[in-house]
Structure formats: C-alpha cells, structure tokens
Amino acid sequence: MTDLAEGPPAAVGTGAPSGDTALEARMRIVLELAAGASEAEVAHRLELSPESVHQELRSVLGQLTPQLLAVAAHRELAGRLDVLWSAVQGRGGDERTLVVLLEEQASLLTEHRPRGSGLTEDQAGFLVDSGTMTAEQLAIAEAAVARGELADLERRTRLEAVADSLDTAEVAALLRVDETRVRHRKAKDGLYAFKAGTKLRFPAWQFTDDREQPMLPGMPALVKAIPGDMHPASMRGFMTTPQEDLLISESAVTPVRWLTEGGDPHEVLVALAGFDES
C-alpha cells in the first residue's frame, strides 16, 4: 500500500484518473485540502490538473464538513490511514463509504483515552466480545496499552465493522426493492442495522451471494435476539468467528456458514446467548 502521508502519487495527466491511482488521488486530495492547501496547490503537489482536483473530488468534498476534513488531518491519524484506505479501496472508491468512515473516526477520536491510562472494563470486554482476541491474548497484550496499541486495535476493529457494511441504497439494489422498503424491513426486525455517525449501515454478513435468497436464513429471529447493548463490531465478530457449539463434520463453523448451509437458527441463538454472557 502506498503511504498516503509521503510524496505525490504517479502523475495522472489532465483527465480523470482511474483505478487505484484515482482512489489514491482522492484520498490524498482530501488530506491536502484538510491541511489547508488550495486546489491549485494540491494540483501542483500531486501532479494533477486543477480540473481533475475539482471534478474528481466534487462529490466527496460536497459531503465532507470542515469538521470531517479536520478529522482527516488529525495528528492521531498520522501513519494510520491504512484502515480507511483499504476500506475505501475495497469498496471500489465509494465516496459514501469514505464519508461514513471519517464520521466514525471522528466519534472514536472523541473517545480517545490518554496513552498509559489502561483499558476500561468495557474496552477490554469489547476486544474479547468482538472476536479480536481471546481473554488470554488480552491479558498478554495489556502491557501494550502504555504504547497505545490496544486503543489502535479497538479503533481499527470498529472501523472494519463500518467498512464491512452497506448503506440503504446498496441494500435496496441487492434486495431489488426501494429504499423505503429497506427501512420498513429494518423497523420490523427483518434487517440488522446500526448508525455510524448519522448514516444507517447494514452489516454485510447478513447477506448472501444468492440472488434468489439474498438474505441469510433465520435473520428475523436473530435480529430480535441481538442484545441492545451489543456493539456491531462484536456482532460481526460473533457471526464471522467459528463457534464451538456449531459443528459441521465435527468442525466448528461460523454462524454465517451454519445458517447458509441449512443449520437450525435456534442453535445460533443459543450460541449468541452464551457469547454475550462470556
């Protein structure tokens, strides 16, 4: 991955850049503008035409408030933009994903704890519940708190949960319904969603690649069983981590695989209850 904090990207000429170069340029432009550079200065530094700077980023920058631009330039993000970069790259340069990730990052920065202060009980529980690490691994890793590494891990885990989700329009296209219908299904517990900033996000794990059955079987019962205080990242960890009570051919499988292959949804609810109590 190219380090977004160092040097300009390869020249992309006067036309609209494409592929990874376009995406890299977009991220770089956001950061340069956040640091106070003018469009002309950005164009010169990144070897882009002024027209490219203005046109390529118009849709993104129209959604980024000064506060979000400040987040992008925040010193806490120095050298840690790989999560945002990978997430946006993985979604094909979706500007909406970039905006939501920056909003979530803004929220996380306000929750930042000074280094060396140790994890709270809730933070420690979050890292275990999300499947990021076992209790034993957490105990070993506690020494890293003084260096801020666990705080970074918690932040990364939460951003990954946002990145691995869809917005309302994407879900509507996937289910071949309109956005009003998507919101109705969510209200009736047929879809699991959470708020990232002001945006509604739908975790990708609840959808399949089958156009005839795009929803994971058993979702209504599962949505109703999800504890109200369970963080979306913890739920993502549960659904994508093999559970010892869900066995296929004597091997532990993830709840997603269990349901996809026709397993009894009730067994997932039992496993979820045990997971939440652990």
C-alpha positions as CSV (number, residue, x, y, z in Angstrom):
1,M,0.0,0.0,0.0
2,T,1.2,3.5,-0.8
3,D,1.8,5.6,2.2
4,L,-0.6,8.5,1.8
5,A,1.5,10.7,4.1
6,E,4.5,10.6,1.8
7,G,5.2,12.1,-1.6
8,P,2.8,12.6,-4.5
9,P,1.2,9.7,-6.5
10,A,2.2,8.9,-10.0
11,A,1.2,11.6,-12.5
12,V,-2.3,11.0,-13.8
13,G,-2.4,13.7,-16.5
14,T,-5.2,16.1,-17.2
15,G,-8.0,13.6,-17.5
16,A,-9.9,11.9,-14.7
17,P,-7.6,9.3,-13.2
18,S,-8.9,5.7,-13.0
19,G,-8.4,2.5,-10.9
20,D,-6.2,2.5,-7.8
21,T,-4.5,5.7,-8.9
22,A,-7.8,7.6,-8.9
23,L,-8.7,6.3,-5.5
24,E,-5.2,7.1,-4.1
25,A,-5.5,10.6,-5.6
26,R,-8.9,11.1,-3.9
27,M,-7.6,10.2,-0.5
28,R,-4.5,12.4,-1.0
29,I,-6.6,15.4,-2.1
30,V,-8.8,15.1,0.9
31,L,-5.8,15.1,3.2
32,E,-4.1,18.0,1.4
33,L,-7.3,20.1,1.5
34,A,-7.8,19.2,5.1
35,A,-4.3,20.6,5.8
36,G,-5.3,23.9,4.3
37,A,-3.9,23.7,0.8
38,S,-5.7,25.4,-2.1
39,E,-6.9,23.4,-5.1
40,A,-4.1,24.9,-7.2
41,E,-1.5,23.9,-4.6
42,V,-2.9,20.4,-4.4
43,A,-2.9,20.1,-8.2
44,H,0.8,21.1,-8.3
45,R,1.9,18.8,-5.4
46,L,0.1,15.8,-6.7
47,E,0.8,16.4,-10.4
48,L,-2.9,16.6,-11.3
49,S,-4.6,19.2,-13.4
50,P,-6.7,21.7,-11.5
51,E,-9.7,20.4,-13.4
52,S,-9.1,16.9,-12.0
53,V,-8.8,18.1,-8.5
54,H,-12.1,20.0,-8.7
55,Q,-14.1,17.5,-10.7
56,E,-12.9,14.2,-9.3
57,L,-13.5,15.3,-5.7
58,R,-16.6,17.4,-6.1
59,S,-18.9,14.6,-5.0
60,V,-16.7,13.7,-2.0
61,L,-15.9,17.2,-0.8
62,G,-19.6,18.2,-1.1
63,Q,-20.3,15.7,1.7
64,L,-17.3,16.5,3.9
65,T,-17.9,19.1,6.5
66,P,-15.0,21.2,7.8
67,Q,-15.1,19.0,10.9
68,L,-14.6,15.8,8.9
69,L,-11.8,17.4,7.0
70,A,-10.2,18.2,10.3
71,V,-10.5,14.6,11.3
72,A,-8.7,13.5,8.1
73,A,-5.8,15.8,9.0
74,H,-5.9,14.9,12.8
75,R,-2.5,14.0,14.2
76,E,-4.0,10.8,15.6
77,L,-4.4,9.6,12.0
78,A,-0.8,10.2,11.0
79,G,0.6,6.9,9.6
80,R,-2.7,5.1,10.4
81,L,-4.7,5.8,7.3
82,D,-4.3,2.2,6.0
83,V,-7.7,1.2,7.5
84,L,-9.5,4.0,5.7
85,W,-7.6,3.5,2.6
86,S,-8.2,-0.3,2.5
87,A,-11.8,0.1,3.3
88,V,-12.5,2.6,0.5
89,Q,-10.3,0.7,-1.9
90,G,-12.2,-2.5,-1.2
91,R,-15.5,-0.8,-2.0
92,G,-14.3,0.5,-5.4
93,G,-13.8,4.1,-4.3
94,D,-17.3,4.6,-2.9
95,E,-17.4,8.2,-1.6
96,R,-20.2,7.5,0.7
97,T,-18.0,4.9,2.5
98,L,-15.3,7.4,2.9
99,V,-17.6,9.9,4.5
100,V,-19.1,7.4,6.9
101,L,-15.6,6.1,7.9
102,L,-14.5,9.7,8.6
103,E,-17.6,10.3,10.7
104,E,-16.9,7.1,12.7
105,Q,-13.3,8.1,13.1
106,A,-14.4,11.5,14.4
107,S,-16.5,9.7,17.0
108,L,-13.7,7.4,18.0
109,L,-11.3,10.3,18.4
110,T,-13.6,12.0,20.9
111,E,-13.5,8.7,22.9
112,H,-9.7,8.6,22.9
113,R,-8.0,7.8,26.2
114,P,-4.5,9.1,27.0
115,R,-1.8,6.5,26.5
116,G,-0.7,4.7,29.6
117,S,-4.0,5.0,31.3
118,G,-5.0,1.4,30.7
119,L,-8.2,0.0,29.2
120,T,-11.5,0.4,30.8
121,E,-13.5,-2.8,31.6
122,D,-15.9,-2.0,28.7
123,Q,-13.0,-1.6,26.3
124,A,-11.4,-4.8,27.4
125,G,-14.7,-6.6,27.1
126,F,-15.2,-5.1,23.6
127,L,-11.9,-6.5,22.3
128,V,-12.8,-10.0,23.5
129,D,-16.5,-9.9,22.5
130,S,-15.7,-8.7,19.0
131,G,-13.5,-11.8,18.4
132,T,-10.5,-9.6,18.0
133,M,-8.6,-11.5,20.7
134,T,-9.2,-14.2,23.4
135,A,-9.1,-13.3,27.1
136,E,-5.7,-14.9,27.3
137,Q,-4.4,-12.8,24.4
138,L,-5.8,-9.7,26.0
139,A,-4.0,-10.5,29.3
140,I,-0.7,-10.8,27.4
141,A,-1.4,-7.7,25.4
142,E,-2.3,-5.4,28.3
143,A,1.4,-4.4,28.5
144,A,0.9,-2.7,25.1
145,V,-1.6,-0.3,26.5
146,A,1.1,2.1,27.5
147,R,2.1,2.4,23.9
148,G,-1.4,2.9,22.7
149,E,-1.5,-0.2,20.6
150,L,-4.7,-1.7,22.1
151,A,-6.5,1.6,21.6
152,D,-5.4,1.5,18.0
153,L,-6.7,-2.1,17.7
154,E,-10.1,-1.1,19.2
155,R,-10.4,1.8,16.7
156,R,-9.4,-0.5,13.8
157,T,-11.9,-3.1,14.8
158,R,-14.7,-0.6,14.9
159,L,-13.8,0.9,11.5
160,E,-13.6,-2.5,10.0
161,A,-17.2,-3.1,11.1
162,V,-18.3,0.1,9.3
163,A,-16.3,-0.8,6.2
164,D,-17.8,-4.2,6.1
165,S,-21.4,-2.8,5.8
166,L,-23.7,-1.5,3.1
167,D,-25.8,1.7,3.0
168,T,-29.5,1.8,2.4
169,A,-29.2,2.3,-1.4
170,E,-26.9,-0.7,-1.7
171,V,-29.2,-2.9,0.3
172,A,-32.1,-1.8,-1.9
173,A,-30.3,-2.7,-5.0
174,L,-29.2,-6.1,-3.5
175,L,-32.8,-7.0,-2.5
176,R,-34.3,-5.4,-5.6
177,V,-36.7,-3.2,-3.6
178,D,-36.9,0.5,-3.0
179,E,-35.2,2.3,0.0
180,T,-38.5,2.8,1.8
181,R,-39.0,-1.0,1.8
182,V,-35.5,-1.5,3.2
183,R,-36.2,0.9,6.1
184,H,-39.5,-0.9,6.7
185,R,-37.8,-4.2,6.9
186,K,-35.3,-2.8,9.4
187,A,-38.1,-1.4,11.5
188,K,-39.8,-4.8,11.5
189,D,-36.6,-6.6,12.7
190,G,-36.1,-8.2,9.3
191,L,-32.7,-6.5,8.8
192,Y,-30.0,-5.7,11.2
193,A,-28.6,-2.2,11.0
194,F,-26.7,0.4,13.1
195,K,-25.9,4.0,13.0
196,A,-22.4,5.3,12.0
197,G,-22.5,9.0,12.6
198,T,-25.8,10.0,11.0
199,K,-25.9,7.2,8.5
200,L,-27.7,3.9,8.7
201,R,-25.4,0.9,7.9
202,F,-26.3,-2.8,7.3
203,P,-23.6,-5.3,8.1
204,A,-22.6,-7.4,5.1
205,W,-22.6,-10.7,6.9
206,Q,-26.4,-10.9,6.8
207,F,-26.5,-11.0,3.0
208,T,-25.6,-13.9,0.6
209,D,-24.4,-14.1,-3.0
210,D,-27.6,-15.9,-4.0
211,R,-29.8,-13.6,-5.9
212,E,-32.8,-15.8,-5.3
213,Q,-32.2,-15.8,-1.5
214,P,-30.1,-12.7,-0.8
215,M,-30.8,-12.7,3.0
216,L,-29.2,-15.1,5.4
217,P,-31.8,-17.6,6.6
218,G,-33.2,-17.1,10.1
219,M,-32.5,-13.3,10.2
220,P,-35.8,-12.1,11.8
221,A,-35.3,-14.3,14.9
222,L,-31.6,-13.5,15.1
223,V,-32.2,-9.7,14.9
224,K,-34.7,-9.9,17.7
225,A,-32.2,-11.9,19.8
226,I,-29.3,-9.4,19.4
227,P,-28.7,-7.7,22.8
228,G,-29.4,-4.0,22.6
229,D,-26.1,-3.1,24.1
230,M,-24.0,-5.3,21.8
231,H,-21.7,-3.3,19.6
232,P,-22.0,-4.0,15.8
233,A,-18.3,-4.9,15.8
234,S,-18.9,-7.5,18.5
235,M,-21.8,-8.9,16.5
236,R,-19.7,-9.1,13.4
237,G,-17.0,-10.9,15.4
238,F,-19.6,-13.5,16.6
239,M,-21.1,-14.1,13.1
240,T,-17.7,-14.5,11.4
241,T,-15.9,-16.5,14.0
242,P,-16.2,-20.3,14.3
243,Q,-18.3,-21.2,17.4
244,E,-17.5,-24.4,19.3
245,D,-21.2,-25.4,19.6
246,L,-21.9,-25.1,15.8
247,L,-20.4,-28.2,14.2
248,I,-20.4,-29.4,10.6
249,S,-18.5,-32.6,10.0
250,E,-17.1,-32.3,13.6
251,S,-15.5,-28.9,12.8
252,A,-16.6,-25.6,14.4
253,V,-18.0,-23.2,11.9
254,T,-19.1,-19.6,11.8
255,P,-22.8,-18.8,12.4
256,V,-22.9,-17.4,8.8
257,R,-21.8,-20.7,7.4
258,W,-24.1,-22.6,9.7
259,L,-27.1,-20.7,8.5
260,T,-26.0,-20.7,4.9
261,E,-25.8,-24.5,4.9
262,G,-29.2,-25.0,6.4
263,G,-28.4,-25.3,10.1
264,D,-31.0,-24.8,12.8
265,P,-31.3,-21.0,13.5
266,H,-32.1,-21.8,17.1
267,E,-28.6,-23.2,17.6
268,V,-27.2,-19.8,16.6
269,L,-29.4,-18.0,19.1
270,V,-28.2,-20.4,21.9
271,A,-24.6,-19.7,20.8
272,L,-25.2,-15.9,20.8
273,A,-26.6,-16.0,24.3
274,G,-23.5,-17.8,25.5
275,F,-21.3,-15.4,23.6
276,D,-22.9,-12.4,25.2
277,E,-22.5,-13.9,28.7
278,S,-18.9,-14.8,28.2
